[in-house]
Amino acid sequence: MSKKIQAIRGMNDLLPADSNIWSFLDSTINNLMLSYGYKYCRTPNVEATETFSRAIGEVTDIVEKEMYTWKDNNGDSLTLRPEGTAGVVRMMIEHNLPREGIQKVFYNGPMFRHERPQKGRYRQFHQVGAEVFGASDAKIDAELISVTDSLWKSLEISAQLEINSLGSAESRESYRETLTKYFNDHKAKLDEDSLRRLTTNPLRILDSKNSDLEDLISNAPKMIDCLDNDSNNHFNALKKYLDQLKIPYKVNPKLVRGLDYYNLTVFEWVSNELGSQGTICGGGRYDGLVEKMGGNPTPAIGFAMGLERIALLIHDKSNQLIAKRPHLYFVSMGESAHIESMKLSKKILEVLPNITITNDISMGTLKSQMKKADKSDADFAMILGEEELANRVISIKPLKGQGVQQSIKLEGIIQHLQEIL
């Protein structure tokens, strides 16, 4: 016997038993984004490596350690996308979309990072993201946060919003110098990772998960105290919008996000519902990224959320969240009845597309098919044999105690189903 082939570690199958949760998430998020005027877009899973190294930053963990990169037959360096924003920015520039006015888009698809798999975080994971190009006012920052707030409410997820401002490029550079001096003065207390970041991106030290550095980081100068007037006004405007929208928030001076391209607003939604506090959505402004990647100067902002974590958060309450589709199980006996059951199923679904019909394909006896109907969790069995066909009727048997079995004229079956489903 040949050896079984198994999935790559950290790249998981979506099993049929969980498909209802993922279908529900996809449709809920899609409908929410469309209702706010965002249009769906799709970028390739594979991009030129430079797309990510230039956007994310050469000295980030993603680029240095986590990307799946290889050379193709032409010697070009290609990479499986580790995040969604860089590819969307490349798409915007390549097709000159910002020239047409403000662009509001969203995407949904797999991302890839070579890291240690853990609960809710895998090597192939799935993200939904939204990006807006061409809008500089804090109003759009507030809208994106409001969209995510609406999503948590609809999914009955308890999450807390944390916000911060990284300021303009100028104020950030000034803060970088101040922060570098502070950490240099306490260099002996830094771990190896922080020492490396001190020379590449000292702001990332603030994001360290090393508990030994907690006090040092807490006492570090705050970006929020170094903002220029424009940055401060933008942040105050965002807070005013959130107050008026009644969206509670916490200003977290240590919040910097993990990618180099952010400026001004950054935000995260964190939840304790998975046992320990974890980020389920994050985003912010990246006003300089379009120009950095070869486009015209364009203000931009976006967010991304990992669907695996959200699926875990709603798993135990999926039955109360997901409206159950009416389910019919079609039992048929005899060649003519098998053919008629197929024709009738098609006609019913053309009129009632939001129900499920399982048409038995076991070709078994009436007894064996009815056993399968009982196990299927269907609401009704539709029974069609040669005798019923000769009399142009079909039997409808309730499977969950909703009444007694009835014979319905074939030409009236659709109207009857409309009444009882």
C-alpha positions in Angstrom: 0.0 0.0 0.0 1.3 3.4 -0.9 2.2 5.8 1.9 -0.5 8.3 2.7 0.2 11.9 1.6 -0.6 14.5 4.3 -1.1 18.2 4.3 1.9 20.4 5.0 2.2 21.4 8.6 0.3 24.7 9.2 -1.6 24.4 6.0 -5.0 23.0 6.9 -8.0 21.6 5.1 -11.5 23.2 5.6 -13.7 20.2 6.4 -17.4 20.0 5.4 -18.4 20.1 9.0 -17.0 23.7 9.4 -18.1 24.9 5.9 -21.3 26.5 7.2 -19.3 28.8 9.6 -16.9 29.9 6.8 -19.8 30.4 4.3 -21.6 32.5 6.9 -18.5 34.6 7.6 -17.8 35.2 3.9 -21.4 36.3 3.2 -21.7 38.4 6.4 -18.5 40.3 5.7 -19.1 40.7 2.0 -22.6 42.1 2.6 -21.3 44.5 5.2 -18.5 45.8 3.0 -20.8 46.2 0.0 -23.3 48.1 2.2 -20.6 50.7 3.0 -19.8 51.1 -0.7 -16.6 49.0 -0.8 -16.0 47.0 -4.0 -14.5 43.5 -4.1 -11.0 43.1 -5.6 -8.6 40.2 -6.0 -4.8 40.2 -6.4 -2.6 37.2 -7.3 -1.3 34.8 -4.5 2.2 35.2 -6.0 3.9 38.6 -6.6 7.4 39.8 -7.3 9.3 39.6 -4.0 10.0 43.4 -4.3 6.3 44.1 -3.9 6.6 42.9 -0.3 10.2 43.8 0.6 9.7 47.4 -0.5 6.2 47.8 1.1 6.6 45.9 4.3 10.3 46.9 5.0 13.5 44.9 4.6 14.1 44.7 8.4 10.8 43.2 9.5 10.3 39.7 10.7 8.0 39.0 7.8 10.5 39.8 5.1 13.6 38.5 7.0 12.1 35.2 8.3 8.6 34.4 7.2 8.1 34.8 3.5 7.9 31.8 1.1 10.3 33.0 -1.6 11.9 31.3 -4.6 13.5 31.9 -8.0 11.4 30.9 -11.1 12.9 29.5 -14.3 13.7 33.0 -15.5 15.6 33.8 -12.3 13.0 36.2 -11.1 12.4 36.2 -7.3 8.7 35.4 -6.5 6.9 35.3 -3.1 3.6 33.9 -1.9 1.8 36.9 -0.4 2.3 37.2 3.4 -0.3 40.1 3.6 -2.8 41.8 1.4 -2.0 45.6 1.4 1.2 45.5 -0.7 -0.5 43.7 -3.6 -3.5 46.0 -3.6 -1.2 49.0 -3.7 0.6 47.5 -6.6 -2.7 46.9 -8.4 -3.8 50.5 -7.7 -0.6 51.9 -9.2 -0.4 49.5 -12.2 -4.0 50.3 -13.3 -3.9 54.0 -12.4 -7.1 53.6 -10.2 -6.6 56.5 -7.8 -6.7 58.8 -10.9 -10.4 57.9 -11.1 -11.1 59.3 -7.6 -11.3 57.8 -4.2 -11.1 54.0 -4.2 -12.7 51.9 -1.6 -12.0 48.2 -2.0 -12.0 44.9 0.0 -10.5 41.5 -0.5 -10.7 38.0 0.9 -8.1 35.3 0.4 -5.2 33.1 1.6 -1.9 34.5 2.9 1.3 32.6 3.6 3.9 33.0 6.4 6.5 30.5 7.5 6.1 30.6 11.2 5.4 28.2 14.0 1.8 27.1 13.7 -0.4 27.7 16.8 -4.2 27.9 17.5 -5.7 30.4 15.2 -2.4 31.2 13.4 -1.2 29.0 10.6 1.2 29.0 7.7 -1.6 29.4 5.2 -4.2 31.6 6.8 -7.1 33.7 5.4 -7.6 37.4 5.7 -10.3 39.9 4.9 -9.0 43.4 4.3 -10.3 46.8 3.3 -8.3 49.6 1.8 -9.2 53.2 0.9 -7.1 55.4 -1.4 -7.4 59.1 -2.0 -9.0 60.2 1.3 -7.0 62.0 3.9 -9.5 63.2 6.5 -10.0 61.3 9.8 -13.6 60.7 8.7 -12.5 57.7 6.7 -10.4 56.4 9.6 -13.5 56.5 11.7 -15.6 54.8 9.0 -13.2 51.8 8.8 -13.3 51.4 12.5 -17.1 51.7 12.5 -17.4 49.0 9.9 -15.4 46.6 12.1 -17.4 47.6 15.2 -20.6 46.7 13.3 -19.1 43.3 12.4 -18.3 42.4 16.0 -21.8 43.4 17.0 -23.4 41.2 14.3 -21.1 38.3 15.2 -21.7 38.8 19.0 -17.9 39.1 19.5 -16.7 41.1 22.5 -13.6 43.1 21.4 -11.9 46.3 22.7 -10.6 49.0 20.4 -7.0 50.4 20.9 -5.8 53.4 19.0 -2.7 55.4 18.6 -1.1 58.0 16.3 2.4 57.5 14.8 2.3 61.1 13.5 3.6 62.5 10.2 6.9 61.3 8.6 8.6 64.3 10.1 7.4 64.0 13.6 8.0 60.2 13.5 11.6 60.8 12.5 12.0 63.2 15.4 10.5 60.7 17.7 12.7 58.0 16.3 15.8 60.0 17.3 14.4 60.6 20.8 13.5 56.9 21.3 16.9 55.8 20.0 18.7 58.0 22.5 16.4 56.6 25.3 17.1 53.0 24.5 20.8 53.6 23.9 20.9 55.1 27.4 19.5 51.7 28.7 21.2 49.5 26.2 22.3 47.0 28.8 18.7 46.1 29.5 17.8 45.2 25.9 17.5 41.7 24.6 19.2 40.5 21.4 16.1 41.2 19.3 15.7 44.7 20.6 19.4 45.5 20.1 19.0 44.5 16.4 15.8 46.7 16.2 17.6 49.6 17.8 19.7 50.1 14.7 17.0 49.2 12.2 13.6 50.3 13.6 13.5 51.3 17.3 9.7 51.8 17.2 9.4 48.0 16.9 11.0 47.6 20.4 7.8 49.1 21.8 6.0 46.0 20.3 8.2 43.6 22.1 6.5 40.7 23.9 9.5 40.2 26.3 8.0 40.7 29.8 11.5 41.6 31.1 11.3 44.8 29.0 7.9 45.9 30.3 9.0 48.6 32.7 11.6 49.9 30.3 9.1 50.2 27.5 6.4 51.7 29.8 8.8 54.5 30.8 9.9 55.2 27.2 9.0 58.6 25.6 5.5 58.4 24.0 4.9 59.2 20.3 1.6 60.8 21.3 3.7 63.5 23.2 5.8 64.3 20.1 3.1 64.9 17.5 3.2 68.0 15.3 0.0 70.2 15.1 -1.4 68.5 12.0 -1.0 65.0 13.4 -2.4 66.0 16.7 -5.5 67.6 15.0 -6.0 64.5 12.9 -5.9 62.3 16.0 -8.3 64.5 18.0 -10.7 64.5 15.0 -10.7 60.7 15.0 -11.4 60.6 18.7 -14.3 63.0 18.2 -15.8 60.8 15.5 -15.5 57.7 17.7 -17.1 59.5 20.7 -20.0 60.6 18.5 -20.4 57.1 17.1 -20.3 55.8 20.7 -17.4 53.4 20.0 -15.4 53.0 23.2 -11.6 53.1 22.7 -8.3 53.1 24.6 -5.4 55.2 23.6 -2.4 52.8 23.7 0.9 54.7 23.3 2.8 51.4 22.7 0.7 50.4 19.7 2.9 50.7 16.6 1.7 47.8 14.4 4.2 45.4 12.9 4.8 46.9 9.5 7.0 49.9 8.5 4.6 51.6 6.2 2.2 53.0 8.9 1.8 56.7 9.8 -0.8 58.8 11.7 -3.7 56.5 12.8 -3.1 52.9 13.9 -5.7 50.7 15.5 -6.2 47.2 16.8 -9.3 45.3 18.0 -8.3 42.8 20.8 -10.4 40.1 22.3 -10.1 37.9 25.4 -12.6 35.3 24.2 -9.9 32.9 23.0 -8.4 32.5 26.5 -5.7 35.1 26.3 -5.8 38.6 24.8 -5.3 38.5 21.1 -5.5 40.9 18.1 -8.4 39.9 15.8 -8.1 43.0 13.5 -5.6 45.7 12.9 -4.9 48.6 10.6 -4.0 52.2 10.1 -2.8 54.9 7.7 0.0 54.4 5.1 0.0 57.7 3.3 3.5 57.4 1.9 3.3 53.8 0.6 1.8 54.5 -2.8 4.6 56.9 -3.6 7.2 54.6 -2.1 6.1 51.9 -4.5 6.3 54.1 -7.6 2.9 55.8 -7.7 1.8 59.4 -7.2 1.5 60.7 -3.6 -1.8 59.2 -2.4 -3.3 59.1 1.1 -4.4 55.6 2.1 -5.7 53.6 5.0 -6.8 50.0 5.6 -7.3 47.1 7.9 -7.0 43.3 7.9 -8.5 40.6 10.0 -7.7 36.9 10.3 -10.7 34.6 9.5 -9.3 31.6 11.4 -9.4 33.5 14.7 -12.9 34.9 14.0 -14.1 31.4 13.1 -12.8 30.2 16.5 -14.6 33.0 18.2 -18.0 32.2 16.8 -17.7 28.4 16.7 -19.6 27.7 19.9 -22.4 30.1 19.1 -22.7 29.3 15.4 -26.0 27.6 15.8 -27.7 30.7 17.2 -25.9 33.0 14.7 -26.5 31.1 11.5 -30.0 31.0 10.2 -30.8 27.4 9.2 -31.8 26.8 5.6 -35.0 24.8 5.2 -33.9 21.3 4.2 -35.8 18.8 2.1 -34.8 15.1 1.5 -36.0 13.7 -1.8 -36.8 10.0 -1.7 -37.6 8.3 -5.0 -38.2 4.7 -6.2 -38.1 3.5 -9.8 -36.4 4.9 -12.9 -39.2 7.3 -13.9 -39.4 8.6 -10.3 -35.6 9.1 -10.1 -35.8 11.2 -13.3 -38.9 13.2 -12.1 -37.2 13.9 -8.7 -34.3 15.5 -10.6 -36.6 17.6 -12.7 -38.7 18.6 -9.8 -35.7 19.5 -7.6 -34.5 21.8 -10.3 -37.9 23.6 -10.6 -38.2 24.0 -6.9 -34.8 25.5 -6.5 -35.4 28.0 -9.3 -38.3 29.4 -7.3 -36.9 28.8 -3.7 -33.1 29.2 -4.1 -32.5 29.6 -0.3 -33.5 26.1 0.6 -31.5 22.8 0.5 -32.7 19.7 -1.3 -30.8 16.5 -0.8 -31.8 14.2 -3.7 -31.1 10.6 -2.6 -28.5 9.0 -4.9 -28.1 5.7 -3.1 -30.8 4.0 -5.2 -31.8 2.0 -2.2 -35.1 0.7 -0.9 -37.8 3.1 0.6 -36.8 1.9 4.1 -33.1 2.6 3.6 -33.7 6.0 2.0 -36.0 7.0 4.8 -33.3 6.1 7.3 -30.9 8.4 5.5 -33.6 11.1 5.5 -34.0 10.8 9.3 -30.2 11.1 9.8 -29.8 14.0 7.4 -31.4 16.5 9.8 -33.8 17.5 7.0 -37.1 19.1 7.9 -39.3 17.2 5.4 -39.0 14.1 3.2 -40.5 14.3 -0.2 -41.5 10.8 -1.4 -42.0 9.9 -5.0 -42.6 6.4 -6.3 -44.2 4.9 -9.4 -47.6 4.9 -7.7 -47.4 8.6 -6.7 -46.1 9.4 -10.2 -49.0 7.6 -11.8 -51.4 9.6 -9.7 -49.4 12.9 -10.2 -49.0 13.4 -6.5 -46.0 13.5 -4.1 -45.9 12.7 -0.4 -44.5 15.2 2.1 -43.5 13.7 5.4 -42.5 16.0 8.4 -39.4 14.7 10.0 -39.4 16.9 13.1 -42.9 16.5 14.4 -44.5 19.4 12.4 -47.7 17.5 11.5 -48.7 14.5 9.5 -47.8 13.1 6.1 -49.7 14.6 3.2 -50.2 13.9 -0.5 -49.8 17.0 -2.6 -50.6 17.4 -6.3 -47.3 17.6 -8.3 -48.4 20.9 -10.0 -49.1 22.4 -6.5 -45.9 21.3 -4.7 -44.1 24.6 -5.1 -46.9 26.6 -3.7 -47.3 24.2 -0.8 -43.5 24.4 0.0 -43.8 28.2 -0.1 -46.5 28.0 2.6 -44.8 25.5 4.9 -41.1 26.6 4.7 
